[in-house]
Amino acid sequence: MTPDEAAGTAVVTGASSGIGAEYAERLARRGWDLVLVARRAERIEALADRLRAETGMAVEPMVADLAAAADLARVAERVAADDVTLLVNNAGINGYGPFPEVAPALLTKVIEVNVVAPTVLTRAAVPGMTARGRGAVVNVASLLAFAGGLPPGPLPQRAVYGGTKGYMVAFTRTLAAELGASPVRVQVVCPGLTATEFHLGTGEAPVPGEARVHDEGGMPVGDVVTASLAALDTGEVVCVPGLAHPEAVARLEEAELALRTGSGTRVAPRYRDPERSNE
């Protein structure tokens, strides 16, 4: 299933700027109707108006804070609708800072937005997609998912953020294996530093004003989305935009296999019936 072949409605979270806005732009031009989810009403309404005018596609803005249970439930209900054939879980906040100093409320919000929300929305999307025989979920993670042992400087202080992105990688890969030969595809895209406004705040509140790019620069958002959509077309589960040596993903899988089989434990322990425990 390629996006062009499965035109329907795509739900894009975190669509008010950066990678999310680029997904919205690209998908509308490929023939998708859109539901744009973000906290900043003015931005997504302006984007929706422009994309309607330029592409003729239906674009529905949904103002929602995915850390709020009521908003998440409302978005999940929309994601479960019959017209949705693509979900892009792009919304994310960073909560960067020294772990002992970051407010617990902010760290909780990072987990709610980066882990709970995409899990709930994926669960809302997959059953209907499976029943209809088509659909895809794209989860936006980060290269920081693989940076656990690296100290900060120049990397950010990121214990909880890195953990949430590690979850998204493991969740997506495991779900892809679980779905197996299902027509529903799942992908996790792991960009490195990207030219967005992501580093201009911790995520406690939306970045105010017009869309900007943080001083650190990084890969253009267009390159990230191009890589992701190309990988979706070919069924690639782990997409690392700009990766010079794609075999690195295969080496990661080999290392995982070595850990599982070389630890002295069985990979898939058999279930023991307690009534037959003496056998």
C-alpha positions as CSV (number, residue, x, y, z in Angstrom):
1,M,0.0,0.0,0.0
2,T,1.5,3.3,-1.0
3,P,0.0,6.6,0.1
4,D,-1.1,7.5,-3.5
5,E,-2.9,4.2,-3.9
6,A,-4.7,4.4,-0.6
7,A,-6.0,8.0,-0.6
8,G,-8.4,8.6,2.2
9,T,-8.0,10.7,5.3
10,A,-4.7,11.1,7.0
11,V,-4.6,12.3,10.7
12,V,-1.5,14.2,11.5
13,T,-0.7,15.2,15.1
14,G,1.6,18.0,15.9
15,A,0.7,19.6,12.6
16,S,1.1,23.2,13.5
17,S,4.8,23.4,12.5
18,G,7.9,21.5,11.5
19,I,7.7,17.9,10.5
20,G,4.0,17.7,11.1
21,A,3.2,20.6,8.9
22,E,5.4,19.2,6.2
23,Y,3.6,15.8,6.3
24,A,0.3,17.7,6.0
25,E,1.5,19.7,3.0
26,R,3.0,16.6,1.2
27,L,0.0,14.3,1.9
28,A,-2.5,16.9,0.7
29,R,-0.6,17.3,-2.5
30,R,-0.6,13.5,-2.9
31,G,-4.4,13.4,-2.7
32,W,-5.2,12.8,0.9
33,D,-7.9,14.6,2.9
34,L,-6.5,15.7,6.3
35,V,-7.3,16.0,9.9
36,L,-4.7,18.3,11.5
37,V,-4.3,18.0,15.3
38,A,-2.3,20.6,17.3
39,R,-2.6,22.9,20.3
40,R,-2.3,26.2,18.3
41,A,-5.6,26.9,16.7
42,E,-4.4,29.9,14.6
43,R,-1.6,28.0,13.0
44,I,-3.6,24.8,12.1
45,E,-6.6,26.8,10.9
46,A,-4.3,28.9,8.7
47,L,-2.6,25.8,7.3
48,A,-6.0,24.2,6.7
49,D,-7.3,27.2,4.8
50,R,-4.1,27.3,2.6
51,L,-4.1,23.6,1.8
52,R,-7.8,23.6,0.9
53,A,-7.2,26.5,-1.4
54,E,-4.1,25.1,-3.0
55,T,-5.0,21.4,-3.3
56,G,-8.8,21.2,-3.2
57,M,-8.6,18.5,-0.5
58,A,-10.8,18.5,2.6
59,V,-8.8,19.6,5.6
60,E,-10.2,19.5,9.1
61,P,-8.4,21.3,12.0
62,M,-8.7,19.8,15.5
63,V,-7.4,21.9,18.3
64,A,-6.3,19.5,21.0
65,D,-3.8,19.0,23.8
66,L,-2.9,15.3,23.7
67,A,-1.8,15.4,27.3
68,A,-5.4,16.1,28.3
69,A,-7.5,13.0,28.6
70,A,-10.7,14.5,27.2
71,D,-8.8,15.9,24.1
72,L,-7.0,12.6,23.5
73,A,-10.3,10.7,23.7
74,R,-11.9,13.1,21.2
75,V,-9.0,12.6,18.8
76,A,-9.0,8.9,19.2
77,E,-12.7,8.8,18.3
78,R,-11.8,10.6,15.1
79,V,-8.9,8.4,14.3
80,A,-11.2,5.3,14.6
81,A,-13.5,6.6,11.9
82,D,-13.9,4.6,8.7
83,D,-12.3,7.2,6.4
84,V,-9.0,7.2,8.2
85,T,-6.3,5.3,6.3
86,L,-3.2,6.9,7.6
87,L,-2.2,8.1,11.1
88,V,1.0,10.1,11.6
89,N,1.9,10.3,15.3
90,N,4.2,13.3,15.1
91,A,3.3,15.3,18.2
92,G,6.0,15.4,20.8
93,I,7.6,17.5,23.5
94,N,11.1,17.3,24.9
95,G,11.1,18.3,28.6
96,Y,14.9,18.7,28.3
97,G,16.8,19.5,31.4
98,P,18.7,17.8,34.3
99,F,16.5,15.0,35.5
100,P,16.6,16.0,39.3
101,E,15.6,19.5,38.4
102,V,12.8,19.2,35.8
103,A,9.4,19.6,37.2
104,P,7.6,16.2,37.7
105,A,4.5,17.6,36.0
106,L,6.5,18.4,32.9
107,L,8.1,14.9,32.8
108,T,4.6,13.4,33.2
109,K,3.4,15.5,30.3
110,V,6.3,14.3,28.1
111,I,5.3,10.7,28.8
112,E,1.6,11.5,28.1
113,V,2.3,13.2,24.8
114,N,5.2,11.0,23.5
115,V,4.0,7.6,24.7
116,V,0.4,7.5,25.9
117,A,-1.1,9.5,23.1
118,P,0.5,7.7,20.1
119,T,-0.2,4.3,21.8
120,V,-3.9,5.2,22.3
121,L,-4.3,6.6,18.8
122,T,-2.6,3.6,17.2
123,R,-4.9,1.4,19.1
124,A,-7.8,3.4,17.9
125,A,-6.6,3.2,14.3
126,V,-5.4,-0.4,13.8
127,P,-8.6,-2.4,14.3
128,G,-10.6,-0.5,11.7
129,M,-7.7,-0.5,9.3
130,T,-7.3,-4.2,9.7
131,A,-11.0,-4.8,9.1
132,R,-11.0,-2.6,6.0
133,G,-7.8,-4.3,4.6
134,R,-5.7,-1.2,4.3
135,G,-4.0,1.5,6.4
136,A,-0.7,2.7,7.8
137,V,0.6,4.2,11.0
138,V,3.8,6.4,11.1
139,N,5.3,7.1,14.5
140,V,7.9,9.9,14.6
141,A,10.7,9.1,17.1
142,S,14.2,10.4,17.1
143,L,17.8,9.3,16.7
144,L,18.0,10.1,20.5
145,A,16.2,6.8,20.9
146,F,19.6,5.1,20.3
147,A,21.7,7.6,22.4
148,G,21.0,6.3,25.9
149,G,24.6,5.9,26.9
150,L,26.0,9.1,25.5
151,P,26.4,12.0,28.0
152,P,24.9,15.4,27.4
153,G,27.1,18.0,25.6
154,P,26.5,18.5,22.8
155,L,23.4,16.3,23.1
156,P,20.6,17.6,25.3
157,Q,19.9,16.4,28.8
158,R,17.2,14.0,27.8
159,A,16.6,11.0,30.2
160,V,12.8,10.9,29.9
161,Y,12.6,12.2,26.3
162,G,15.1,9.6,25.1
163,G,13.2,6.9,27.0
164,T,10.0,7.9,25.3
165,K,11.5,7.7,21.9
166,G,13.1,4.3,22.7
167,Y,9.6,3.2,23.6
168,M,8.3,4.3,20.2
169,V,11.0,2.4,18.3
170,A,10.4,-0.8,20.3
171,F,6.6,-0.4,20.2
172,T,6.5,0.1,16.4
173,R,8.9,-2.7,15.6
174,T,7.1,-5.2,17.9
175,L,3.7,-4.1,16.5
176,A,5.0,-4.6,13.0
177,A,6.0,-8.1,13.8
178,E,2.7,-8.8,15.5
179,L,0.7,-7.6,12.5
180,G,2.9,-9.8,10.3
181,A,1.2,-10.3,7.0
182,S,-1.6,-7.9,7.7
183,P,-2.2,-5.2,5.1
184,V,-1.7,-2.5,7.8
185,R,1.8,-1.1,7.8
186,V,3.6,0.6,10.6
187,Q,6.7,2.6,10.5
188,V,8.9,4.5,13.0
189,V,10.9,7.4,11.6
190,C,14.0,8.4,13.6
191,P,15.3,11.8,12.4
192,G,18.4,13.4,13.8
193,L,18.6,17.1,14.5
194,T,16.0,18.7,12.2
195,A,15.5,22.4,11.3
196,T,12.3,23.1,13.3
197,E,11.4,25.2,16.4
198,F,11.5,22.1,18.6
199,H,14.4,23.3,20.7
200,L,12.9,26.7,21.4
201,G,10.9,25.4,24.3
202,T,10.5,22.4,26.6
203,G,7.0,21.7,25.5
204,E,5.3,22.8,28.7
205,A,3.5,25.4,26.5
206,P,3.4,25.9,22.7
207,V,6.2,28.0,21.2
208,P,4.6,31.5,20.7
209,G,4.5,33.6,17.5
210,E,5.3,32.7,14.0
211,A,6.9,29.4,13.0
212,R,10.7,29.6,13.4
213,V,13.8,27.4,13.3
214,H,16.0,26.9,16.2
215,D,19.6,28.1,16.0
216,E,21.0,24.6,15.9
217,G,19.7,24.1,12.4
218,G,19.6,20.5,11.2
219,M,18.1,18.4,8.3
220,P,15.4,20.2,6.4
221,V,11.9,18.9,7.3
222,G,11.3,18.2,3.6
223,D,14.1,15.6,3.6
224,V,12.7,13.9,6.7
225,V,9.3,13.5,5.2
226,T,10.6,12.5,1.8
227,A,12.5,9.7,3.4
228,S,9.6,8.6,5.6
229,L,7.1,8.4,2.7
230,A,9.5,6.6,0.5
231,A,10.1,4.0,3.2
232,L,6.4,3.7,3.7
233,D,6.0,3.0,0.0
234,T,8.5,0.1,0.3
235,G,7.3,-1.3,3.6
236,E,10.4,-0.3,5.6
237,V,9.6,-0.4,9.4
238,V,12.6,1.6,10.7
239,C,13.4,4.7,8.7
240,V,16.4,6.8,9.6
241,P,16.5,9.8,7.3
242,G,20.0,10.4,5.9
243,L,21.4,7.1,7.2
244,A,24.6,6.5,5.2
245,H,24.7,2.7,6.0
246,P,21.2,1.2,6.0
247,E,22.7,-2.1,7.1
248,A,23.1,-0.6,10.5
249,V,19.5,-1.5,11.3
250,A,20.2,-5.1,10.4
251,R,23.2,-5.1,12.7
252,L,21.0,-3.8,15.5
253,E,18.6,-6.7,15.0
254,E,21.6,-9.1,15.0
255,A,22.9,-7.6,18.2
256,E,19.4,-8.0,19.8
257,L,19.3,-11.6,18.7
258,A,22.7,-12.3,20.2
259,L,21.6,-10.7,23.5
260,R,18.4,-12.8,23.6
261,T,20.0,-16.1,22.7
262,G,23.3,-15.7,24.5
263,S,22.0,-14.7,27.9
264,G,21.3,-18.2,29.1
265,T,17.5,-17.7,28.9
266,R,15.1,-19.2,26.4
267,V,13.8,-16.8,23.8
268,A,10.2,-18.1,24.1
269,P,9.7,-20.0,27.4
270,R,7.0,-22.6,27.1
271,Y,3.9,-22.2,29.2
272,R,3.7,-24.8,32.0
273,D,0.3,-26.0,33.0
274,P,0.4,-26.0,36.9
275,E,-1.7,-29.2,36.8
276,R,1.1,-31.0,34.9
277,S,4.0,-29.4,36.9
278,N,5.5,-32.8,37.6
279,E,6.0,-33.7,33.9
